[in-house]
Amino acid sequence: MSCPICAKPSDEKYRPFCSKRCADVDLAKWMSGSYAVPSEDPQDVEEAIEAAERERAKQTRH
């Protein structure tokens, strides 16, 4: 397996990365928002609460 950051062979100690540096580069990308997990959740907190309440109401009716 190769490092997803630099493509060098992975080091078992830092797997899947080859070094602490590449692991830190990856972490920095997550922390800065460069990486993101797709979501269908509403962006607005109020909208998220309302969506959750609507879903709960639907489940209660069944």
C-alpha positions in Angstrom: 0.0 0.0 0.0 1.3 3.5 -0.8 0.9 6.7 1.2 -2.1 8.6 0.0 -0.2 11.9 0.4 3.1 11.2 -1.4 2.7 7.7 -2.8 5.8 6.3 -1.0 5.4 2.9 0.6 3.4 3.0 3.8 5.1 2.5 7.2 3.2 0.2 9.5 3.8 2.7 12.4 1.9 5.5 10.5 -0.3 3.3 8.2 -1.7 4.2 5.7 0.9 7.0 5.6 4.7 6.7 5.2 5.6 9.1 7.9 4.4 11.4 10.7 4.8 14.3 8.3 2.3 12.8 5.8 -0.1 11.9 8.6 0.1 15.5 9.8 -0.5 16.9 6.3 -3.6 14.7 6.0 -4.8 15.9 9.5 -4.3 19.5 8.5 -6.4 19.0 5.4 -9.3 17.7 7.5 -8.8 20.5 10.0 -8.8 23.2 7.3 -11.8 21.9 5.6 -10.0 20.8 2.5 -11.5 17.4 3.0 -15.2 17.0 3.7 -17.6 14.2 4.1 -20.7 14.7 1.9 -23.9 15.2 3.9 -27.5 15.8 3.2 -28.0 17.6 6.5 -29.2 21.2 6.4 -26.5 23.8 6.9 -28.5 25.9 9.2 -28.9 24.7 12.8 -32.5 25.9 13.0 -33.3 24.1 9.8 -31.6 20.9 11.1 -33.7 21.0 14.2 -36.9 21.4 12.3 -36.0 18.6 9.9 -35.3 16.3 12.8 -38.6 17.2 14.4 -40.5 16.5 11.2 -38.7 13.2 10.8 -39.6 12.3 14.4 -43.2 13.2 13.9 -43.3 11.0 10.8 -42.0 8.0 12.7 -44.4 8.6 15.6 -47.4 8.5 13.2 -46.5 5.1 11.9 
